[in-house]
Amino acid sequence: MKDLSKYSDPTNFIKGTASLQNGVDLFDWTCKIPDPDIVSGSYRVFESIDPRPSMVIEHFESIKNWEILDLGTFEGAHAFQLEKDGANVTAIEAHPQNYLKCLIVKNALGMKTKFLLGDFHKYMDSFEGKYDLIFASGVLYHMPDPALFLKSMSQITKNLFIWSHYVSSDHANNWDPTFIEKRNLDGKVYTYYNYEYDPERPDRVYAGIENKCNRMTLEDIESCLDNYNYKTIKLLENRTDHPGGPAFSLIAEQDLE
């Protein structure tokens, strides 16, 4: 992560020719912005090489004019793909540096997505409307209370896309939990596997806003979704060999009858 403290100096101006690249150069980038004139990261998430937004399109066939909430948008790549397929996207990012990168991307690519800065769980709990779909990629396993997080999503949308790591039933994964506990929510008991982040790790920016999280088994995640009326659950992908630990993609739809 770049040190941006020098830019708080009121005498420090960018004196080179004005360009989009100057804004991009303020930060280190993971993703490659799809503009041949811009040098950024290398990971091509903005393009269809990342299958997760495409999974949503293939399942629902069309998301044109859908109101979609993108949680933990990072550099805005998934929001870009969803918008490109016709959705009206609201994307939330909690880290200020990532949020500013999203604004640079929005400017560079002419996006219409509304980017918000802050805690998306608190946003959902205060939101009084409904979204057609919540796109929750890479966030569930960072939550301190994942079952409560699933409940919060269920109150503002009938359709979910979730990509997440999980704790396998045989515990054959890459994590050693700090401790294991049982949690009761709305009459259901779930097993939480607690993990703590090293605040000094250079990749800490990729994790959740708290210094610890609780993770669940896939069975408990599906049970929790079912408890909040997501009766149609389609497991699109289950990678037990993922280098970051077992991971899945699923779409869940509420039965509103």
C-alpha positions as CSV (number, residue, x, y, z in Angstrom):
1,M,0.0,0.0,0.0
2,K,1.4,3.4,-1.0
3,D,2.1,6.1,1.6
4,L,-0.2,8.9,0.6
5,S,0.8,11.2,3.5
6,K,2.8,13.5,1.1
7,Y,-0.4,14.4,-0.7
8,S,-1.7,16.1,2.4
9,D,1.0,18.7,2.0
10,P,-0.9,21.8,0.7
11,T,2.2,22.8,-1.4
12,N,2.4,19.4,-3.2
13,F,0.9,19.6,-6.7
14,I,1.0,17.2,-9.6
15,K,2.9,19.2,-12.1
16,G,2.9,16.8,-15.0
17,T,0.4,16.9,-17.9
18,A,-3.1,16.2,-16.6
19,S,-4.1,12.6,-17.3
20,L,-6.2,9.7,-16.0
21,Q,-2.9,7.9,-15.4
22,N,-1.8,10.5,-12.8
23,G,-4.8,9.5,-10.7
24,V,-4.2,5.8,-11.2
25,D,-0.5,6.3,-10.1
26,L,-1.6,7.5,-6.7
27,F,-2.2,3.9,-5.7
28,D,-1.0,0.3,-6.0
29,W,-3.5,-1.7,-8.0
30,T,-4.5,-5.4,-8.0
31,C,-6.9,-5.3,-11.0
32,K,-6.2,-4.3,-14.6
33,I,-8.4,-1.4,-15.6
34,P,-9.7,-2.3,-19.1
35,D,-8.3,0.7,-21.0
36,P,-5.2,0.3,-23.2
37,D,-3.9,3.7,-22.3
38,I,-3.9,3.0,-18.5
39,V,-1.2,1.1,-16.7
40,S,-2.7,-0.5,-13.5
41,G,-2.7,-4.0,-12.0
42,S,-2.6,-7.4,-13.7
43,Y,-5.6,-9.3,-12.4
44,R,-8.3,-9.1,-15.2
45,V,-11.4,-9.0,-13.0
46,F,-13.0,-6.2,-15.0
47,E,-13.2,-8.6,-17.9
48,S,-15.1,-11.8,-18.3
49,I,-12.1,-13.9,-17.2
50,D,-13.7,-13.6,-13.7
51,P,-16.7,-15.9,-13.9
52,R,-18.6,-14.7,-10.8
53,P,-20.7,-11.9,-12.4
54,S,-21.3,-14.1,-15.4
55,M,-22.8,-16.8,-13.1
56,V,-25.5,-14.3,-12.1
57,I,-26.2,-13.5,-15.8
58,E,-26.4,-17.1,-16.8
59,H,-28.7,-18.0,-13.9
60,F,-31.2,-15.1,-14.2
61,E,-30.7,-14.6,-18.0
62,S,-31.2,-10.9,-17.6
63,I,-30.5,-8.3,-14.9
64,K,-31.4,-5.3,-17.0
65,N,-32.6,-2.5,-14.8
66,W,-32.2,-4.6,-11.7
67,E,-31.2,-2.8,-8.5
68,I,-28.1,-4.6,-7.3
69,L,-26.1,-4.1,-4.1
70,D,-22.4,-5.1,-4.4
71,L,-20.8,-5.6,-1.1
72,G,-17.0,-5.1,-0.5
73,T,-16.5,-3.9,-4.1
74,F,-12.7,-3.5,-3.6
75,E,-11.6,-1.8,-6.9
76,G,-15.1,-1.8,-8.5
77,A,-14.5,-4.6,-11.0
78,H,-17.6,-6.7,-10.3
79,A,-19.7,-3.6,-10.2
80,F,-18.4,-2.7,-13.6
81,Q,-19.4,-6.1,-15.0
82,L,-22.8,-6.0,-13.5
83,E,-23.4,-2.5,-14.7
84,K,-22.2,-3.5,-18.2
85,D,-25.0,-6.1,-18.2
86,G,-27.7,-3.5,-17.5
87,A,-28.0,-3.4,-13.7
88,N,-28.2,-0.2,-11.6
89,V,-25.5,-0.9,-9.1
90,T,-24.8,0.5,-5.6
91,A,-21.4,-0.7,-4.4
92,I,-20.0,-0.4,-0.9
93,E,-16.4,-0.4,0.2
94,A,-15.1,0.2,3.7
95,H,-11.4,1.0,3.1
96,P,-10.9,4.6,2.2
97,Q,-8.0,3.9,-0.2
98,N,-10.1,1.2,-2.1
99,Y,-13.0,3.6,-2.2
100,L,-10.9,6.3,-3.8
101,K,-9.7,3.8,-6.3
102,C,-13.3,3.0,-7.2
103,L,-13.9,6.7,-7.9
104,I,-10.9,6.7,-10.2
105,V,-12.2,3.7,-12.0
106,K,-15.7,5.3,-12.3
107,N,-14.1,8.4,-13.9
108,A,-11.8,6.4,-16.2
109,L,-14.6,4.0,-17.5
110,G,-17.6,6.4,-17.4
111,M,-19.5,4.2,-14.9
112,K,-22.9,5.1,-13.4
113,T,-22.5,2.9,-10.3
114,K,-23.0,4.7,-7.0
115,F,-20.0,4.0,-4.7
116,L,-20.5,4.4,-1.0
117,L,-17.9,4.4,1.8
118,G,-18.5,2.6,5.0
119,D,-19.8,-0.5,6.8
120,F,-22.2,-2.4,4.5
121,H,-23.7,-4.4,7.3
122,K,-24.8,-1.2,9.1
123,Y,-26.1,0.2,5.8
124,M,-28.2,-2.9,5.2
125,D,-29.7,-2.8,8.7
126,S,-30.7,0.9,8.1
127,F,-31.9,0.4,4.5
128,E,-35.7,0.6,4.2
129,G,-36.1,-0.5,0.6
130,K,-35.4,-3.7,-1.4
131,Y,-32.8,-4.8,-3.9
132,D,-33.4,-7.2,-6.7
133,L,-30.1,-8.9,-5.8
134,I,-27.2,-8.7,-3.4
135,F,-23.8,-9.6,-4.8
136,A,-21.7,-10.8,-1.9
137,S,-18.4,-12.0,-3.2
138,G,-15.5,-12.5,-0.8
139,V,-17.2,-11.0,2.3
140,L,-19.1,-13.7,4.2
141,Y,-16.0,-15.4,5.6
142,H,-14.7,-12.0,6.9
143,M,-17.8,-11.3,9.0
144,P,-17.7,-11.4,12.8
145,D,-21.3,-12.8,12.9
146,P,-21.9,-14.5,9.5
147,A,-25.3,-15.9,10.4
148,L,-26.6,-12.4,11.4
149,F,-25.1,-11.1,8.2
150,L,-27.1,-13.6,6.2
151,K,-30.2,-12.6,8.1
152,S,-29.6,-8.9,7.3
153,M,-29.3,-9.6,3.6
154,S,-32.5,-11.7,3.7
155,Q,-34.4,-8.7,4.9
156,I,-33.7,-6.5,1.9
157,T,-33.5,-8.9,-1.1
158,K,-35.0,-12.2,-2.3
159,N,-32.0,-13.0,-4.5
160,L,-28.4,-13.6,-3.3
161,F,-25.1,-14.4,-5.0
162,I,-22.5,-15.5,-2.6
163,W,-18.9,-16.5,-3.2
164,S,-17.0,-17.4,0.0
165,H,-14.5,-19.6,1.7
166,Y,-15.9,-22.0,4.2
167,V,-14.8,-24.5,6.9
168,S,-14.9,-28.0,5.5
169,S,-16.7,-30.6,7.7
170,D,-13.4,-32.6,8.1
171,H,-11.6,-29.3,9.0
172,A,-9.1,-30.0,6.1
173,N,-8.5,-26.3,5.3
174,N,-5.7,-23.8,5.6
175,W,-6.9,-22.1,8.8
176,D,-6.3,-22.9,12.5
177,P,-9.2,-21.4,14.4
178,T,-8.4,-19.5,17.6
179,F,-11.4,-21.1,19.2
180,I,-14.7,-22.8,18.2
181,E,-18.1,-21.8,19.7
182,K,-21.8,-22.4,19.2
183,R,-24.1,-19.5,18.4
184,N,-27.9,-19.4,18.5
185,L,-29.9,-17.2,16.2
186,D,-33.6,-17.4,15.8
187,G,-33.8,-20.9,17.2
188,K,-31.0,-22.3,15.1
189,V,-27.6,-23.2,16.4
190,Y,-24.5,-22.7,14.3
191,T,-20.8,-23.6,14.8
192,Y,-18.5,-20.6,14.5
193,Y,-14.8,-21.0,13.9
194,N,-13.0,-17.9,15.1
195,Y,-10.0,-16.5,13.2
196,E,-7.9,-13.4,13.9
197,Y,-6.0,-11.3,11.4
198,D,-2.5,-10.1,11.8
199,P,-2.9,-6.3,11.6
200,E,0.7,-6.0,10.4
201,R,0.2,-8.1,7.3
202,P,0.6,-6.1,4.1
203,D,-2.5,-7.7,2.7
204,R,-4.7,-6.7,5.7
205,V,-6.5,-4.3,3.3
206,Y,-8.1,-7.3,1.6
207,A,-9.8,-8.6,4.8
208,G,-12.8,-7.4,6.9
209,I,-13.1,-4.3,8.9
210,E,-12.7,-6.1,12.3
211,N,-9.5,-7.8,13.4
212,K,-11.3,-11.1,13.7
213,C,-14.0,-13.1,12.0
214,N,-16.0,-16.2,12.4
215,R,-16.4,-18.8,9.6
216,M,-19.0,-21.5,9.1
217,T,-19.3,-24.8,7.4
218,L,-21.1,-24.9,4.1
219,E,-23.8,-27.1,5.7
220,D,-24.4,-24.4,8.3
221,I,-24.5,-21.6,5.7
222,E,-27.1,-23.5,3.6
223,S,-29.1,-24.2,6.8
224,C,-29.1,-20.6,7.8
225,L,-30.2,-19.5,4.3
226,D,-33.0,-22.0,4.5
227,N,-34.1,-20.6,7.8
228,Y,-34.5,-17.2,6.2
229,N,-36.8,-18.6,3.5
230,Y,-34.1,-19.1,0.8
231,K,-35.7,-22.4,-0.3
232,T,-34.0,-22.5,-3.7
233,I,-30.3,-22.8,-3.3
234,K,-28.1,-23.6,-6.3
235,L,-24.5,-24.5,-5.6
236,L,-22.7,-23.3,-8.7
237,E,-19.2,-24.2,-7.7
238,N,-17.5,-26.0,-4.8
239,R,-13.7,-25.9,-4.9
240,T,-12.3,-28.0,-2.1
241,D,-8.8,-27.5,-3.6
242,H,-8.9,-23.7,-3.6
243,P,-5.4,-22.4,-2.6
244,G,-7.1,-20.1,0.0
245,G,-9.1,-22.9,1.5
246,P,-12.4,-24.5,0.4
247,A,-14.6,-22.1,-1.5
248,F,-18.1,-22.1,-3.1
249,S,-20.4,-20.0,-5.3
250,L,-24.1,-20.2,-4.9
251,I,-27.3,-18.4,-5.8
252,A,-30.2,-18.4,-3.3
253,E,-33.7,-17.4,-4.0
254,Q,-36.5,-16.8,-1.4
255,D,-39.8,-18.6,-1.7
256,L,-42.2,-15.7,-1.1
257,E,-45.4,-17.7,-1.5
